[in-house]
Amino acid sequence: MANKYRARSARARVWEAIRALKKFTVNDLCRLTGADAQNVKRYVRVLELAGYISKKQSKVEGNRFEYLLVKNSGPKAPVQKLIRCVWDPNTNICWSDKPYGSETADESSMSVH
């Protein structure tokens, strides 16, 4: 089974906004993309854990945190895979804090870090 990439998914729109803004809040992303706040929060957390963005306390009233894009790998949105990693379709690398072998048939073509 080939890896599917959905270019116009909510998370793809969020990634596009992150790349354009470079510095942002969850509220910024929701407002610009129309994506559901819970989905945006989950995706931002995934990107933070994978090292794509960094988080700091916000000085803006109404926002707890501001985020900064620190790893812009390209236009395709990194994707959280079922094997608990973030797959980057630009580099075909799966980032994880746990080691994964290539024993999963569907993901065998991806590099895992």
N, C-alpha and C positions, 0 to 999 in steps of 0.2 A: 504494500500500500504506500503510495507516494505521500509526502507531506503536503497537506493542504494549507494554503495561505489565503485568508479572506481579507482582501484589500479594503473593503468598506465596512468592516465590523466596527463596533463601538470602540474596541481597544485600538484598532488601526487608526481611527480618528483621534483618539487620545494621544497616541504616539506621534502623530503628525503635529498636533498642537504642542506637545512637549518639545519637539524638535524646533518648532517655530519660536516658541516663547523663551526657551532655555531656562528661565526662572519663573516659577508658577506656584499656585496653590491648587488644592483639589477643587475649590469653588471656581477658579479660573477655567479648569479643564471641563467641568460640568457645564458651565455657561457657554463655552466656545463650541463644544461638541454635541451637546444635548444628551450626553450619556448619563445613565443612572449613577447617582452618587456612590452607592455601595460598590458597583462594578468599578468605578474609577478608583475608589479607596483600595480595593483588593489589587487592582493592576499596579497602582503606584507602589504598594507594599512589595509586590513581586519584583518590580523593577529596582526598588531600593535594595532588596536582599541580593539581587544579582549584580549590583554595582553599577547600574545604568544611571541612577540618580542618587543624590544625597539629600538629607533632610536637616533642617535647622528650625529653631523656634521662630515663629513669625512675629514681626513688629506691627503687622496690620491687624486692626481690631476685627474680630469675627473669624479669623483664621488662626488655627493652632500652629500650623507648620507651613513653611515655604520649602520648595524643592528646587534643586538645581540639576540640570542635565550634565552628567560628567562623562558619559560614554555614548556618543552618537555613532552607531554602527552603520546607519543608512536608512533609507526610506521605509523599508518593511518593518512592521512592528514586531519586536520580540514576543514570543508566544510561550505561555506556560504550558508545559506538556504534562501528560498523565504520569510520567515517571518522576514528577516533582522536580522539574528543572525549568529553566527559561531557555527556549530555543530561539536563536537569532537567525532568521532566514537569509540575512545578508552574508553571514559568515558560515552558516550551517554548523554552528557550534551550540551545544547545550550546556548552559552554566548551572552548576549545582554546588551545594555545600556538602553533598554526600557523593562518594564515588559510585559510578554506575558503569557496568561493563557493556559490551556490545551484544549481550545475549538476547536482548529484546528484538524480535524480528522486524517490527515496524520501524524501529528507530536505528537500525544497524548502520545506516549511512551517515549518522550524525557523529561528530566529535563531541566528547563529553569532558568538561573541565570542572 
